Amino acid sequence: MTMKTRYSLIILLNAAGLALFLSWYLPVNHGFWFTIDSGIFHFFNQKLVESHAFLWWVAITNNRAF
């Protein structure tokens, strides 16, 4: 790879990242991302309700005592 193609790749990936961020940030209620985000949130929280062992595992691994 030459230096020119690296710069164009960096610019392309940064533009894609900016477009991805703006697709979440700009629309009211975060557009189509809201359904994806709430689906993932409810999926994992439902597992916390169903399994006492999973609830404790999440609680222990999220302990920030140090």
Secondary structure as GFF3:
##gff-version 3
##sequence-region A 1 66
A	DSSP	alpha_helix	3	25	.	.	.	ID=ss1
A	DSSP	three_ten_helix	28	30	.	.	.	ID=ss2
A	DSSP	alpha_helix	33	50	.	.	.	ID=ss3
A	DSSP	alpha_helix	52	61	.	.	.	ID=ss4
###
